[in-house]
């Protein structure tokens, strides 16, 4: 299977604040919630230290960080004071500052959680191998796409791209990107599984390529799928990369559809399986 590349950008302008939102959106849910909790505890600990420094909190034990911390929690959560309350101008100023920061933090955290909840994502499965064998007397490359959810991806479009190294007449090596034309690039609805085919004829960039030549050229096939989620009614997309050694030469995909009585059964246990042609 394709492994992630390790790219390092040199000389690119650094804009951490502009990219901060996108970085948060890319985080997983456990990491996002952990970050929110850590920031929340940090802010309360910071203001607890400030309250300890200025004093002026009624009923708080002298030097008690716990009392100062829970007073900060009450302030940030606008719970309403009980025994603990500010009694000095300095403490009241800190309460005002913390209230403003609390509003900003709550708005940002709520917005982030809502944005992650409302962002549509596609759970598209890609077969682990590409199968290359003759179909109707012509070499044909095949792989399988599946929808792991019970919804539909309407007007699904698949695109295939071959990336490989080439050399100029001067002997300089570079990466060339060429399109691979699927036999059918669009379907009305991706609900379960779809076998994508690419005919390897004289017009195909893969024509006359072998396993050895494609590996020598660091060949890679990139696949993208896009469409409209029928529940969210927004565009979703997914992508996958196949390296040269992911191609099963002389093999075909195992059929995952069979008939039982009056219905057809899709056996996803064979989704990634290939067999000799």
PLY file of the C-alpha trace (Angstrom):
ply
format ascii 1.0
element vertex 277
property float x
property float y
property float z
element edge 276
property int vertex1
property int vertex2
end_header
0.00 0.00 0.00
1.08 3.59 -0.55
2.84 5.21 2.33
2.64 8.87 3.23
5.41 11.02 1.88
7.50 13.19 4.14
7.55 16.64 2.57
9.39 19.61 4.04
8.65 23.09 2.75
11.58 25.48 2.68
11.14 29.21 2.16
7.34 29.18 2.40
5.80 32.14 4.28
4.82 31.21 7.81
1.25 32.15 8.67
0.42 30.04 11.73
-2.54 32.18 12.80
-4.16 32.01 9.36
-3.74 28.25 9.19
-4.70 27.64 12.83
-8.38 27.05 12.04
-7.56 24.57 9.26
-5.17 22.75 11.56
-7.90 22.40 14.18
-10.39 21.16 11.60
-7.96 18.42 10.54
-7.56 17.12 14.08
-9.35 13.96 15.14
-12.25 14.19 17.58
-10.29 12.83 20.58
-7.46 15.29 19.91
-9.89 18.18 19.45
-11.73 17.48 22.71
-8.42 16.99 24.52
-7.19 20.37 23.26
-10.39 22.09 24.43
-10.11 20.53 27.90
-6.41 21.40 28.17
-6.99 25.03 27.17
-9.93 25.27 29.58
-7.87 23.94 32.49
-4.92 26.13 31.54
-7.03 29.30 31.49
-8.56 28.49 34.85
-5.16 27.67 36.33
-3.77 30.94 34.95
-6.54 33.03 36.47
-6.35 31.02 39.70
-2.72 32.07 40.00
-3.75 35.67 39.31
-6.43 35.56 42.01
-3.89 34.17 44.45
-1.61 37.06 43.59
-4.11 39.88 44.07
-6.31 38.26 46.71
-9.73 39.74 47.42
-11.81 36.55 47.11
-14.25 36.24 50.00
-14.26 32.95 51.95
-11.19 31.67 50.08
-8.55 30.07 52.25
-5.27 31.94 52.28
-2.86 30.50 49.72
-5.37 27.84 48.61
-4.91 27.21 44.88
-7.95 24.92 44.87
-10.24 27.70 46.14
-8.82 30.13 43.58
-9.16 27.56 40.79
-12.80 26.75 41.53
-13.57 30.45 41.88
-12.13 30.86 38.37
-14.31 27.97 37.14
-17.40 29.69 38.56
-16.42 32.94 36.88
-15.64 31.37 33.51
-18.80 29.29 33.56
-20.97 32.21 34.75
-22.36 29.79 37.33
-23.04 32.47 39.91
-21.08 32.96 43.08
-21.85 31.21 46.35
-19.51 31.55 49.29
-16.65 32.63 47.01
-16.99 36.13 45.54
-14.74 39.08 44.60
-14.42 41.79 47.22
-11.62 44.08 46.01
-11.25 46.29 42.90
-8.33 44.18 41.65
-10.32 40.97 41.97
-13.30 42.54 40.19
-11.06 43.69 37.33
-9.77 40.14 36.95
-13.37 38.87 36.95
-14.21 41.25 34.08
-11.14 40.17 32.09
-11.88 36.49 32.66
-15.54 36.96 31.68
-14.52 38.45 28.33
-11.98 35.68 27.70
-14.61 33.14 28.73
-17.02 34.47 26.11
-14.36 34.28 23.40
-13.24 30.79 24.42
-16.81 29.48 24.58
-17.62 30.96 21.17
-14.49 29.52 19.57
-14.91 26.08 21.15
-18.61 25.93 20.24
-17.92 27.08 16.70
-15.15 24.53 16.25
-17.28 21.64 17.53
-20.26 22.71 15.41
-18.09 23.10 12.31
-16.63 19.62 12.74
-20.08 18.14 13.30
-21.59 19.87 10.28
-18.73 19.16 7.88
-19.70 16.30 5.56
-17.11 13.58 5.06
-17.07 10.61 2.75
-16.28 7.11 3.99
-15.18 5.71 0.67
-13.43 2.34 0.56
-10.76 1.64 -2.04
-9.61 -1.87 -2.89
-6.11 -2.56 -1.62
-4.87 -3.77 -5.00
-5.25 -2.83 -8.63
-5.94 -5.83 -10.86
-4.59 -5.94 -14.42
-5.80 -8.66 -16.76
-7.43 -9.11 -20.15
-11.09 -8.18 -20.49
-12.70 -8.78 -23.87
-9.22 -9.41 -25.22
-7.81 -6.07 -24.04
-5.59 -5.49 -20.97
-7.73 -3.66 -18.43
-6.80 -2.13 -15.10
-9.50 -2.48 -12.43
-10.05 -1.42 -8.86
-13.08 -1.24 -6.63
-14.68 1.71 -4.82
-17.26 1.25 -2.08
-19.43 3.45 0.09
-19.01 2.43 3.73
-22.08 4.41 4.81
-25.76 3.68 4.21
-26.25 6.96 2.36
-25.72 7.70 -1.33
-23.07 9.78 -3.05
-25.01 11.31 -5.92
-23.37 12.04 -9.27
-20.11 10.40 -8.24
-17.11 11.20 -10.43
-13.80 9.34 -10.40
-10.51 10.66 -11.75
-7.28 8.75 -12.25
-3.79 10.16 -12.63
-0.47 8.46 -13.30
2.64 10.01 -11.78
6.03 8.70 -12.91
9.57 9.89 -13.47
10.81 10.74 -16.94
14.04 12.11 -18.36
14.61 15.01 -20.69
17.03 14.82 -23.60
19.55 16.52 -21.33
19.26 13.69 -18.81
17.33 15.65 -16.20
14.82 13.57 -14.22
11.41 15.02 -13.40
7.95 13.84 -12.36
5.29 13.85 -15.07
1.58 13.68 -14.32
-0.75 12.27 -16.96
-4.44 11.45 -16.82
-5.77 7.92 -17.06
-9.17 7.82 -18.70
-11.64 5.51 -16.90
-13.97 3.49 -19.08
-16.77 5.08 -17.08
-15.91 8.14 -15.01
-19.35 9.01 -13.64
-22.28 7.17 -12.09
-25.60 8.53 -10.91
-25.27 7.15 -7.39
-22.53 5.42 -5.40
-24.44 3.44 -2.81
-22.47 0.25 -2.34
-19.67 -0.74 -4.76
-18.33 0.37 -8.13
-15.63 -1.29 -10.22
-13.61 1.32 -12.09
-11.92 0.19 -15.30
-9.12 1.66 -17.38
-8.42 0.11 -20.77
-4.67 -0.24 -21.36
-4.54 0.20 -25.13
-2.29 2.25 -27.43
-3.80 5.47 -26.10
-3.11 4.64 -22.46
0.00 6.01 -20.72
0.36 2.53 -19.19
0.68 0.88 -22.60
3.89 -1.21 -22.85
4.64 -0.66 -19.16
5.68 -3.65 -17.07
5.91 -4.19 -13.34
9.67 -3.63 -13.48
9.53 -0.52 -15.68
6.78 1.09 -13.62
8.65 0.43 -10.39
11.84 1.85 -11.91
9.96 5.02 -12.83
8.50 5.25 -9.31
5.05 4.97 -10.83
2.07 5.94 -8.73
-1.63 6.00 -9.61
-3.68 8.61 -7.79
-7.46 8.25 -7.57
-10.00 10.83 -6.45
-13.75 10.41 -6.02
-16.17 13.29 -5.56
-19.91 13.66 -5.43
-22.84 15.08 -3.49
-23.84 13.59 -0.15
-27.59 12.96 -0.38
-28.10 13.75 3.33
-25.97 16.89 3.73
-26.45 17.95 0.09
-22.84 19.08 0.01
-19.85 17.97 -2.03
-17.69 15.25 -0.50
-14.50 13.73 -1.82
-11.97 11.03 -1.06
-8.60 10.10 -2.51
-6.22 7.17 -2.58
-2.80 6.34 -3.97
-1.57 3.09 -5.48
2.15 2.43 -5.84
3.62 0.26 -8.59
3.77 -2.80 -6.34
0.05 -2.46 -5.56
-0.78 -3.65 -9.09
-1.63 -7.36 -9.26
-0.48 -8.26 -12.76
-2.41 -11.10 -14.38
-5.15 -10.95 -11.74
-8.75 -9.85 -11.53
-11.04 -8.66 -8.76
-13.11 -11.30 -7.03
-16.82 -10.87 -7.69
-18.56 -9.71 -4.51
-22.15 -9.85 -5.80
-24.14 -13.07 -5.86
-27.81 -13.94 -6.01
-29.69 -15.54 -3.14
-33.33 -16.24 -3.90
-35.01 -13.07 -5.09
-32.27 -10.72 -3.87
-28.67 -9.87 -4.59
-26.07 -10.04 -1.82
-22.95 -7.86 -1.71
-20.19 -9.62 0.23
-17.85 -6.87 1.41
-15.60 -9.49 3.01
-14.22 -10.04 -0.50
-13.94 -6.33 -1.25
-10.12 -6.38 -1.46
-9.71 -9.91 -2.82
-8.06 -10.65 -6.18
-7.63 -13.95 -8.00
-5.56 -15.18 -10.94
-7.17 -14.31 -14.25
0 1
1 2
2 3
3 4
4 5
5 6
6 7
7 8
8 9
9 10
10 11
11 12
12 13
13 14
14 15
15 16
16 17
17 18
18 19
19 20
20 21
21 22
22 23
23 24
24 25
25 26
26 27
27 28
28 29
29 30
30 31
31 32
32 33
33 34
34 35
35 36
36 37
37 38
38 39
39 40
40 41
41 42
42 43
43 44
44 45
45 46
46 47
47 48
48 49
49 50
50 51
51 52
52 53
53 54
54 55
55 56
56 57
57 58
58 59
59 60
60 61
61 62
62 63
63 64
64 65
65 66
66 67
67 68
68 69
69 70
70 71
71 72
72 73
73 74
74 75
75 76
76 77
77 78
78 79
79 80
80 81
81 82
82 83
83 84
84 85
85 86
86 87
87 88
88 89
89 90
90 91
91 92
92 93
93 94
94 95
95 96
96 97
97 98
98 99
99 100
100 101
101 102
102 103
103 104
104 105
105 106
106 107
107 108
108 109
109 110
110 111
111 112
112 113
113 114
114 115
115 116
116 117
117 118
118 119
119 120
120 121
121 122
122 123
123 124
124 125
125 126
126 127
127 128
128 129
129 130
130 131
131 132
132 133
133 134
134 135
135 136
136 137
137 138
138 139
139 140
140 141
141 142
142 143
143 144
144 145
145 146
146 147
147 148
148 149
149 150
150 151
151 152
152 153
153 154
154 155
155 156
156 157
157 158
158 159
159 160
160 161
161 162
162 163
163 164
164 165
165 166
166 167
167 168
168 169
169 170
170 171
171 172
172 173
173 174
174 175
175 176
176 177
177 178
178 179
179 180
180 181
181 182
182 183
183 184
184 185
185 186
186 187
187 188
188 189
189 190
190 191
191 192
192 193
193 194
194 195
195 196
196 197
197 198
198 199
199 200
200 201
201 202
202 203
203 204
204 205
205 206
206 207
207 208
208 209
209 210
210 211
211 212
212 213
213 214
214 215
215 216
216 217
217 218
218 219
219 220
220 221
221 222
222 223
223 224
224 225
225 226
226 227
227 228
228 229
229 230
230 231
231 232
232 233
233 234
234 235
235 236
236 237
237 238
238 239
239 240
240 241
241 242
242 243
243 244
244 245
245 246
246 247
247 248
248 249
249 250
250 251
251 252
252 253
253 254
254 255
255 256
256 257
257 258
258 259
259 260
260 261
261 262
262 263
263 264
264 265
265 266
266 267
267 268
268 269
269 270
270 271
271 272
272 273
273 274
274 275
275 276
